[in-house]
């Protein structure tokens, strides 16, 4: 697995795990997968996304995977500079999961066009952090580790 392949695979795996977790978590609050994806699309399209078609939901899914692939690319770039990040994926993947959650909650979403954004509270904080640790950070770290090992073996 080359570095670019590792980034794409990590983005797809973490994106799939994270979106399924979001569907499961928010279903208990009455949200539908289509509504969740439209909400994601609203980060770029604004409130009008919520009235959009299934195509808008598809854009939301695309935006979601673009974000997780970007997160994977950032981790890969950091691991190339600091190899210990990939050497200890449970530790640094967990830390990275927390950092990605903080970045999303305090920077990305507040700066987006999402209508009526409010900081998460209670269970939404816990579930968001756990999801970003176990479904985003740790998988990205393990896939990065594998990608770097195989890349180093080909030099």
N, C-alpha and C positions, 0 to 999 in steps of 0.2 A: 504494500500500500504506500503510495507516495504521499507527500505532504498535502498536495491539493486534494487528492482522493480522500485522505483522512479528514480534511476540513469538511468536505461535502458529506461524507458519511456521518461524521459527528453532528453536523447541522441537521441532517435528516433524522437520525436516531433521536437526538435530544428534542427536536421539534415534534416528532411523533409522540414521544413519551409525554412531553409537556402538554400538548393539546388534548390528548386523551385524558390526562389528569384534570385539565380545566373542564372538559366536558363532564366528567364524573363529579367533580367538586361542585360545579355551579348548577348541575341538574337538580341537586337537592334544594336549590333556591329558586327553581322554576325556569332556569335558562335552558335554551335549546342549543344544539351545536350550531345551527345556522345563525341564531342570534349572537352567539359568542364570536363567530367568525365575522359577522357584520360589525360588531363592536370593535374588533381588531382593525377592520378596514376603516372605521371611523377615525382612527389615529391619523390617517392621511386624508380621508375624504370628508371628515367632519360629520355632523349630525345627520346629513342626508343619507349616509351609508345605512342607517338603521331602517330606512324605508326602501332600500334597494332590493334588487332581485337576488337570486341564487348566485348570479355572476359576481355580485359584490361580496358575497360570502367566500367565493373562490379567491377573490383578491385578498381577502383577509387571511386566508390560509397561505397564500403566496407571501404576503407580508410577514406572517408568523415564521415561516421557514427561512425567509431572508434574514430575519433577526437572529434566529438560532444559528444559522450558518455564519453570520457575522460574529457571533459570540465564539463560535468554534475557531474562526480565523484569528481572533484576538488572543485566545488561549494558545494556539499554535505559535503565533509570533512571540508571545511571552516565553513559551517553553523553549523556543530556539535560543533565546537570550539567557534564560535561567533553566537549564536542563532538570534541575531538581523538581520543577513543577510536574513534569511528566513522569519522573521517577517515583513520586509518591502521590498517585492519583486519588486515593481516598481522602488524604489530607487536603491537597491543593484543589482537587475537584470540589470538595465541600466548601472551601473558602471561596472558590470562584463562583459557586452556586449562590452563596450569600451576596457576593459582590454584584452578580448580574441582577439579582432581585432588587437590591438597593438602587442600582442604576436604572432599572425599569420603573420602579415606584417613585423615585425622587427626581429623576432627570427625563428619561425618554417619554413616559406617558404624560407627565405634566406639561412638557413642551410640545406635545402632539395636539391634534385637533379633536381629541376625544371629548365629547360633550359631558359636562357635569362631573368631571373627575373628582373623586374624593379619595383620600388616603385610606388604605385598607385598615380594618380594625378586627380585633378578636381572632376568630378562627381563620379569617382570610389572611392574616399575617402568618400564622402558623402553617397553613396549607401552602401558601405561596413560597415561604422559605423552604419547606420540605420538598416541594416540587422542584424548585430551582437547585437545591442541593442534589437530590437523587435522580432527577430526570433531565437536568441540564448540565450542571457542573461536573458531576462524577462521570457520566457517560462521555462527555467531551474529553475529560482528562484521560480516561482509559483508551479511547480511540486515538487520541493524540499520542499517547505512550506507544501504542502499537504502530502507528504510522511512522513515528520517529525511529523506532527500533528497526523496522523493515527498511526504511530509507538509509539508515546508517549502515546496514548490512550490505547495501548495494554500492556503496562508495568505492 
